[in-house]
Structure formats: C-alpha cells, structure tokens
C-alpha cells in the first residue's frame, strides 16, 4: 500500500483532495470508514488532544492500524491540533501516521523552534521504525473551536491570513511536510454562513511553497469554494463540526421518538448513519466523483 505522503502527492496530481474527519468515539470511525469504502477513496481520521483523551491514544492508533492491515485499505490516523512536543511525541510513539503541531499563539521564532523539534523527532522515529511520518503546522489564525458560532471568531481577519512569503520562510526553516494556511477559513460553523475563501491566496501560497496544503475549518464552506481551492492547491480538507452536528441532531431525534429505548447500539445507529451520509457527500465532492 502507498504511504500517506504518496496518496497526498497523487491527490495533488489528480486535482482532488483527501478528506480528513475527526472522531472522539468508535461509532464515528465506523461511519467515516463506511463512507470511504463505498467510494473507494483514501481517508484520514483525526483526533485532537481532547478527542484523543476521550477515545484513548493507544486504542485509536491500534484500531486504525488493524483496520488498515485487515482490509488493506488506505485509512490513516492524524494527531490533529496538538500543542506541545510531548503530546506530538506520544501520538507518534503510539503509531500515528501524522501530527499537527499547533504553535500559532507563540512568537514566530518559538513556533519555528517547536515545529522543527517535532519534524526532527518524526524523522528520527521514522528511520528507526521504517515509517514515513508527516508533520504539519498551521500558519495564520483561523480560531480554535469546532462548534456552532454566532460570529467569526475574534482575531480572525485578513490581517491574520497567511502571506505566501511567510509560508515559504516557515517551511524552509522547519522542514514540515504539510502546511495549514489561513485563507478565509475558520474553525467551526457560523450561523448564517461562513466567510468565502481567498482562492487567489491559496494559489499564491502553493506557487511560493510547492508544499501540500491542508484546509482546516472545512465545515460550512461553500461547495464552489472547495472545488476552486482544491484546483489551486489544497490537498487535504478537514471536516469536524458538520459531523458533530449531524451526530447530535440524529441522536436527539431518535431519543425523542424512542424515549424508552436503552440499547446503545439502537440509539447510536442513526447517529452513525448521519455521519456516514455527511462524509460520503464531502468525499464525493473532494474527489470529483
């Protein structure tokens, strides 16, 4: 099977993107994986520090690896938004395929130093264990909460978007494999609609860096913006809030209609199906199917 790096390169060559979906329980993993299998496309499972703490770092790493080896299927695991070297190291030691070191709140020199430390450890561990481990970093600011919002997060503006020259410098200084830029995207979903993406900025960053780009905060973005951004250089798209909302709404509906039901496998089935439908639709769009 090809490595995640190879699948990302292939996606770029085809003008499509790999879907990245977060989970905090096993049910969500099943919904995401079922959707990917129906379309026969690679998929990335993400767990943030909080999600990882709930589901279990070693448990999710073991489960994703087992599914990949059992089915010979390209499903990969990413440590999404980890904020320290120690948390990145722990995830990689558990067998994660990739990790995002999020140090955007630090001064640039400290951000570079911490990111470089993670890159060097990933390389060292990869050489030792025969693994190709990817390190991603975020540059610019897009907010932090994957939830429903009343307004654009404070601090997110054109001034905090990623500049192509800054992206080039950051990548040269750190050696990261993937860059998550700020191009009009935000974490979470804004009631009334998310802002539009700056497609020209996506293109300029790609041309300046030649590095695979990751679009965070994909929930709530217009389909035409996804298509345009992928065409101009986005290789991975993150979706989280959309599947959380689908899960919650399906769960609430079932419990309201079946107030006496207590069997978890019955209660959670509609929630899993709701996640699967959202992921299926997004993967179709990202893969131009």
Steps between C-alpha positions, in 0.01 A plus 500: 500500500615852426595727787293799605761727342459314172121524512526874563736539204263299283206716608691812400580357160134409442365833622302343784529502878504244781230537762604527866225440759527520878364247746471465875333159509508173310151551356618804304796301365261239362286764331801668335660174392174365356464812284859482375465133409186565297696747287831307514703809593770552763397672822670655801364464852588788731500528879575822682653493848155508659355238268806284547468516878139378478543217249848396613827574320627143478154356443422709192849447357465124539150498352585705190813293436300177539235616251764610249686170519191280514333661198814620323328837485655850504362634827749713693515661846596859575564670834300813430591826677750386759654785691825367646798290399407250769149444364626467142770256610249288692271477198782406263633244748151345503516452123324803354580566135513879537470780752421871500703713736290809559722778634336800332459680831875500559740762364625399155847396617354278772246357256780413258716344773218283636385394153855414395542288813190299406621460141838373617343251740263371232794446267702325769212273599411430139853391417510281809167327434486514121204740495432810292362746758365840398507816709262786425492851641251785484596853399257787541194492726159341437359465853497186712148371575330235286145600590210717388587870516298821501780696333848469352745425785679797654843551350413348163536755222683568178791624709543154655486315170814322383734693270671296225846632589446415869387149407810445287730621779324290765523182295867559421578552868302203634498231232131419546329268253160674507387858557161613627457863390242760591319590176158610620419171670401478867453225755133441572186599310355850506123534518400667176801373306877483515719760326618430147846366431775712347573270206768730361688471829481120484655510153772745604599294805516183295714667235731647762550178696428199280392330824176304550238726658234405754171686532388504862154612606329345200157479662258753354712593199315537170541214252630730228769631735611145575522420131694817419737463796577139414568599141751761618694280739308371803584131546321414827174637642403482868137451602392476863211726603273374220520142619461604863179683412371206296576262787327719759189565292450134409552396861253758632239398241528130584479556875196725458325240286609204716507625860493151653786355295815427703709282264803707388536312171147602406523856631829572324428336166321805348785724620757280326290499183477880514878530524541257212272708277684825571838339439379325185380830351820682591726226365307498172559873466866491602574213261298642210280190484 
